[in-house]
Every structure is written in C-alpha cells, then in structure tokens.
Amino acid sequence: MPQTHQLDWQRPFQLQHLPTDGKQFHPNRDEAETEFKALRTEFVALQERLYAEDKQKLLIVLQAMDAGGKDGTIRNVLKGVNPQGVRVQSFKAPSKEELAHDFLWRIHKVVPARGMIGVFNRSHYEDVLVVRVHNLVPEAVWRPRYTQINQFEKLLHDSGTRILKFYLHISADEQKERFQARLDDPEKHWKFSLEDLEKRKFWPDYMAAYEEMLRECNTEWAPWYVIPANQKWYRNLAIMRTIVYTLRDMNPQFPEAQDNFDGVVIE
C-alpha cells in the first residue's frame, strides 16, 4: 500500500523530524495528479454508495497552521461529490452561547449522521492548541481535554463513525511564501490579516502544542495522519488515498429495492 503517513499510535515521535516535503514520496507531479483524479472519481462513486446505504458515517478532521491548506484541500478533494451527502463545518472563535457550554457541545451537535461525510475545518482540537499557546485558559483546564477528546472520539467510533484526522504539515518557510503571495495579490487580501503575522511569532509554541496533541490523541480508533503539505498536489493525493482506502474498507452498498419490480412497465 502506498504511503499514508499514519502515525503509529504505540510509538513516540518528534514533529520536527516528520517531513513537510512530499516530493520525496512522489517526485513526479504529473503522475501524482493523474492518480489523484482517478481516486477522486472513485471517491465520488463510494460517497454515493455511502449516502444511499444510510448506515455508516465518516468524519474527516483537518488541522493546520495558518495557510496550511485546509481550504484548498476541501475544494480539491470534495470536487464532484454529492453535496447532499457532505457537510463542511468551520470552527471559528466560540460564541458567547458556545462558551456557556462545555467545549465539545458545539462539536457534538454537528458530527455526521448516518450516510454522511462530515468535514471539520479546524475542530475540537483548537481547545488544546490556541487556548494553550495564548493562555486563554489555564493548563488545569486544557490538559484534561486530551482524555476527554479521546473518550468523545471513542463514543463516535463505537456509534459507527470512522474518523480520519489530518494534520497538514508545512514548514515555516512555506508559510512565509504563502503569506507573501497573499500580500502581493490584492484579490487574496481577504485571506490575510495582521493577526496572522502575530500568530506566526508563536510558531515554536504552536509546534510544541501540535506535537503533544498528536501524541496524546493518536488512538487506534481515531488515528492522526501527518501529511507533508508543502506541495499542494502531493497533499491532495495523500489525503485522497487515505479517504478512498478507508471507504473501500467500509465497503458501503446500495440498498436492496423494497419492492418487486418484476413485470413493471412504465406507460
């Protein structure tokens, strides 16, 4: 099986030693894009079967630093799928109402239902990342969340949800280039803010937070995949491979007809 970049949930690792460059895994961009398009066609067919079967669920979680490629992944991977069977949910700073509940309240109510694929653009993991790096809550609050998240994801798994979690791993230099491209293009200014530059100053702190998050919440039932994401074309392929392999394993089937159509003639 080709490289899927799944972390071994039983072995230690260091995030700084995991590659951000995908060319070492697939040096030929044209071949990678050809494979990606073929897999996307299969994904569209598998998603149709999943939706029609109405029994299983798939949750895809995307986490990354700013400019890491979450939006681009969603645009490219989901192109062509039936929008009735997919829900994309973005998680911004929590509202006053959301803050009045436990941190998983806003997450649990939007997990995928039977037959659906749910995609989280950021997720419940912000509550062990941003809040930690910027001291929004004390450690006594955010540290127990690792266990709470694992228990929550175990509940989803036990209730029939397959979970794929992707960390899009880019280098600091790659983020700098993407920020500069946004700054240089007036039509991309909406994707950029001065706050992005402030957060970039905390890069080492974010890397430490991500590494602990990946280590503490990489479970047998909800594994993390660390995707080398400096090259968008390789990022797309690696994620699409993993989704298609997972759906093949889930093997959704069109349901049997409830009526007997033998002899039916449409006048």
GUSEKE-333478 format. One line per field, with one value per residue (C-alpha): residue number from 0; residue in one letter; chain; x, y, z. Coordinates in Angstrom, 3 decimals. Layout:
N
n = NUM|... .
res = a|... .
chain = A|... .
xx = X|... .
yy = Y|... .
zz = Z|... .
// end
This chain:
267
n = 0|1|2|3|4|5|6|7|8|9|10|11|12|13|14|15|16|17|18|19|20|21|22|23|24|25|26|27|28|29|30|31|32|33|34|35|36|37|38|39|40|41|42|43|44|45|46|47|48|49|50|51|52|53|54|55|56|57|58|59|60|61|62|63|64|65|66|67|68|69|70|71|72|73|74|75|76|77|78|79|80|81|82|83|84|85|86|87|88|89|90|91|92|93|94|95|96|97|98|99|100|101|102|103|104|105|106|107|108|109|110|111|112|113|114|115|116|117|118|119|120|121|122|123|124|125|126|127|128|129|130|131|132|133|134|135|136|137|138|139|140|141|142|143|144|145|146|147|148|149|150|151|152|153|154|155|156|157|158|159|160|161|162|163|164|165|166|167|168|169|170|171|172|173|174|175|176|177|178|179|180|181|182|183|184|185|186|187|188|189|190|191|192|193|194|195|196|197|198|199|200|201|202|203|204|205|206|207|208|209|210|211|212|213|214|215|216|217|218|219|220|221|222|223|224|225|226|227|228|229|230|231|232|233|234|235|236|237|238|239|240|241|242|243|244|245|246|247|248|249|250|251|252|253|254|255|256|257|258|259|260|261|262|263|264|265|266 .
res = m|p|q|t|h|q|l|d|w|q|r|p|f|q|l|q|h|l|p|t|d|g|k|q|f|h|p|n|r|d|e|a|e|t|e|f|k|a|l|r|t|e|f|v|a|l|q|e|r|l|y|a|e|d|k|q|k|l|l|i|v|l|q|a|m|d|a|g|g|k|d|g|t|i|r|n|v|l|k|g|v|n|p|q|g|v|r|v|q|s|f|k|a|p|s|k|e|e|l|a|h|d|f|l|w|r|i|h|k|v|v|p|a|r|g|m|i|g|v|f|n|r|s|h|y|e|d|v|l|v|v|r|v|h|n|l|v|p|e|a|v|w|r|p|r|y|t|q|i|n|q|f|e|k|l|l|h|d|s|g|t|r|i|l|k|f|y|l|h|i|s|a|d|e|q|k|e|r|f|q|a|r|l|d|d|p|e|k|h|w|k|f|s|l|e|d|l|e|k|r|k|f|w|p|d|y|m|a|a|y|e|e|m|l|r|e|c|n|t|e|w|a|p|w|y|v|i|p|a|n|q|k|w|y|r|n|l|a|i|m|r|t|i|v|y|t|l|r|d|m|n|p|q|f|p|e|a|q|d|n|f|d|g|v|v|i|e .
chain = A|A|A|A|A|A|A|A|A|A|A|A|A|A|A|A|A|A|A|A|A|A|A|A|A|A|A|A|A|A|A|A|A|A|A|A|A|A|A|A|A|A|A|A|A|A|A|A|A|A|A|A|A|A|A|A|A|A|A|A|A|A|A|A|A|A|A|A|A|A|A|A|A|A|A|A|A|A|A|A|A|A|A|A|A|A|A|A|A|A|A|A|A|A|A|A|A|A|A|A|A|A|A|A|A|A|A|A|A|A|A|A|A|A|A|A|A|A|A|A|A|A|A|A|A|A|A|A|A|A|A|A|A|A|A|A|A|A|A|A|A|A|A|A|A|A|A|A|A|A|A|A|A|A|A|A|A|A|A|A|A|A|A|A|A|A|A|A|A|A|A|A|A|A|A|A|A|A|A|A|A|A|A|A|A|A|A|A|A|A|A|A|A|A|A|A|A|A|A|A|A|A|A|A|A|A|A|A|A|A|A|A|A|A|A|A|A|A|A|A|A|A|A|A|A|A|A|A|A|A|A|A|A|A|A|A|A|A|A|A|A|A|A|A|A|A|A|A|A|A|A|A|A|A|A|A|A|A|A|A|A|A|A|A|A|A|A .
xx = 0.000|1.365|2.462|-0.479|1.526|-0.478|1.192|1.850|-0.219|2.138|5.438|6.936|7.843|9.060|7.137|10.294|11.592|8.490|8.758|6.945|8.196|6.082|8.372|10.467|7.397|6.182|8.629|6.505|3.773|2.038|1.726|0.509|-2.198|-3.309|-3.605|-5.441|-8.074|-8.650|-9.034|-11.392|-13.628|-13.690|-14.371|-17.427|-18.800|-18.075|-19.673|-22.829|-22.997|-22.372|-25.213|-27.613|-26.749|-27.547|-25.801|-22.198|-20.595|-17.226|-15.690|-12.682|-10.801|-8.377|-5.896|-3.002|-1.166|-2.486|-2.005|-1.541|-4.022|-7.262|-9.499|-7.607|-7.853|-11.622|-12.014|-9.935|-10.886|-14.639|-14.981|-17.735|-19.252|-22.988|-23.391|-26.425|-24.118|-21.373|-21.344|-18.351|-18.148|-15.701|-14.941|-14.088|-13.675|-16.528|-19.602|-20.954|-23.530|-20.889|-18.664|-21.564|-21.392|-18.629|-16.058|-17.403|-21.010|-20.665|-18.752|-21.066|-24.146|-22.555|-20.910|-22.053|-25.309|-25.740|-24.841|-22.968|-19.399|-18.556|-15.528|-14.204|-12.161|-10.403|-12.113|-12.317|-8.514|-8.431|-9.290|-5.876|-3.985|-4.992|-6.123|-2.795|-0.464|-2.211|-3.013|-6.756|-7.447|-5.143|-3.354|-5.591|-8.452|-6.913|-4.751|-7.649|-9.181|-6.834|-8.567|-11.988|-11.365|-10.215|-13.335|-15.529|-13.950|-14.297|-18.009|-18.272|-16.311|-18.445|-21.540|-20.459|-18.331|-14.999|-12.630|-9.757|-7.670|-5.197|-2.544|-1.283|2.400|4.051|7.372|7.768|9.432|6.475|4.037|6.126|5.917|2.150|1.635|3.757|1.729|-1.462|0.055|1.239|-2.138|-4.945|-7.540|-6.135|-6.026|-9.282|-7.397|-4.737|-4.676|-2.106|-3.238|-1.725|1.681|1.227|0.372|3.407|5.620|4.374|5.462|7.655|4.852|2.347|4.701|5.060|1.277|0.676|3.261|1.677|-1.814|-0.774|0.920|-1.865|-4.807|-3.445|-5.548|-6.307|-9.893|-9.087|-5.556|-3.715|-2.164|0.669|0.597|3.660|1.888|4.496|3.393|-0.344|-0.505|1.092|-1.042|-4.190|-3.038|-2.014|-5.335|-7.382|-5.574|-6.402|-10.064|-10.542|-8.729|-10.992|-14.190|-13.095|-12.723|-16.133|-17.494|-20.878|-23.516|-26.579|-29.634|-31.850|-35.100|-38.039|-40.486|-40.570|-40.176|-40.583|-43.060|-43.312|-43.993|-43.917|-46.632 .
yy = 0.000|3.489|5.817|7.122|8.924|7.438|7.869|4.672|5.207|2.981|4.664|8.025|10.654|14.231|16.566|18.387|15.118|14.448|15.636|18.647|17.955|15.450|15.188|12.532|10.278|11.049|13.104|13.160|15.786|14.817|11.192|12.251|14.451|11.697|9.266|11.875|12.412|8.662|8.306|11.286|9.601|6.505|8.676|10.188|6.694|5.464|8.544|7.913|4.371|5.597|8.097|5.572|2.872|5.262|3.167|4.292|7.684|9.250|12.203|13.995|16.419|18.974|20.865|23.046|26.258|29.338|28.946|25.223|24.332|23.334|25.305|24.122|20.524|20.824|22.438|19.829|16.656|17.279|18.416|16.430|14.763|14.924|17.964|16.335|13.755|16.050|18.720|21.031|22.751|25.524|26.373|29.979|31.532|30.247|32.426|33.580|30.791|28.178|29.373|28.875|25.110|22.515|22.786|19.743|20.966|22.816|19.877|17.047|18.618|18.755|15.319|13.376|11.425|8.031|8.090|11.360|12.578|15.363|17.601|19.772|22.794|23.168|21.321|20.485|20.424|24.217|23.820|22.302|24.495|28.162|28.260|26.795|28.912|32.191|31.357|31.745|29.135|27.655|24.350|22.756|23.332|22.386|19.419|17.123|17.752|15.216|12.447|13.984|14.190|10.579|9.489|11.585|10.114|6.620|7.292|8.370|5.307|2.955|4.579|3.740|6.742|6.222|9.058|10.368|13.171|15.023|17.438|19.362|19.752|22.768|24.404|27.938|28.930|27.608|29.559|32.701|32.199|31.671|34.733|36.791|35.547|36.667|40.035|40.566|39.777|42.271|39.618|37.462|40.152|38.805|35.648|37.588|39.675|41.269|38.833|36.057|37.695|37.957|34.276|33.425|34.766|31.859|29.193|27.232|27.283|26.022|23.252|22.133|22.210|20.288|17.663|16.976|16.991|14.447|12.265|12.368|11.997|9.498|6.440|3.122|4.232|7.781|7.935|11.033|11.330|13.858|14.947|16.576|19.654|21.971|20.734|21.098|18.423|15.829|16.875|16.324|12.903|11.659|12.680|11.298|7.960|7.679|8.584|6.138|3.295|3.918|3.938|0.771|-0.839|0.457|-1.024|0.748|-0.941|0.267|-0.995|-3.674|-2.491|-2.716|-3.578|-6.320|-4.676|-7.832|-7.193|-3.463|-1.475|2.303|3.511 .
zz = 0.000|-0.835|1.946|4.018|6.751|9.602|12.971|14.870|17.997|20.008|19.110|20.121|17.527|17.199|14.905|13.818|12.344|10.254|6.634|5.222|1.669|-0.243|-3.264|-1.532|-1.537|-5.066|-7.159|-10.327|-10.083|-13.337|-12.267|-8.823|-10.280|-12.657|-9.756|-7.690|-10.392|-10.732|-6.972|-6.839|-9.409|-7.200|-4.146|-5.834|-6.521|-2.990|-1.463|-3.476|-2.099|1.452|1.174|-0.356|2.191|5.077|7.736|8.173|8.820|8.031|9.861|8.340|10.612|9.154|11.318|10.214|10.844|9.046|5.258|5.809|3.071|4.786|2.411|-0.666|0.485|0.843|-2.580|-4.381|-2.551|-2.452|-6.050|-7.738|-4.681|-3.991|-1.693|-0.087|1.457|2.758|5.449|5.898|9.269|10.113|13.719|14.478|17.914|20.086|20.539|23.901|23.797|22.967|25.791|28.179|27.456|27.639|24.836|22.978|22.889|19.589|18.106|19.047|17.504|14.017|13.779|10.696|10.700|9.025|5.358|5.691|5.386|7.809|7.264|10.090|9.003|12.343|15.150|18.847|18.783|18.828|22.510|23.224|20.740|20.600|24.214|25.280|23.167|24.003|27.621|27.168|29.836|32.498|31.960|34.572|32.110|28.753|29.770|30.826|27.411|25.811|27.723|27.139|23.376|23.246|25.087|22.792|19.663|21.113|21.540|17.901|16.778|18.840|17.336|13.786|12.781|11.048|11.936|9.802|11.278|9.059|10.248|7.202|7.987|6.353|7.137|8.490|5.205|3.209|5.383|4.777|0.990|1.107|3.282|0.879|-2.091|-0.360|0.468|-3.121|-4.689|-3.879|-4.717|-1.912|0.758|2.198|3.162|5.091|8.257|10.519|13.184|11.040|11.452|15.201|15.447|13.300|16.085|18.200|15.696|18.195|20.768|18.221|17.139|20.756|21.199|17.979|18.867|22.242|20.723|18.092|20.680|23.274|20.882|18.371|19.108|17.495|16.831|15.696|14.255|13.127|9.667|9.374|5.736|4.135|2.787|1.282|-2.163|-2.572|-5.274|-3.010|-0.046|-2.108|-3.273|0.179|1.707|-1.165|-0.954|2.727|2.267|-0.609|1.214|4.202|2.145|0.368|3.761|4.872|1.627|1.527|-0.629|-2.449|-0.523|-1.940|-3.524|-1.116|-3.876|-6.502|-9.905|-11.990|-14.763|-14.069|-17.241|-17.313|-19.690 .
// end
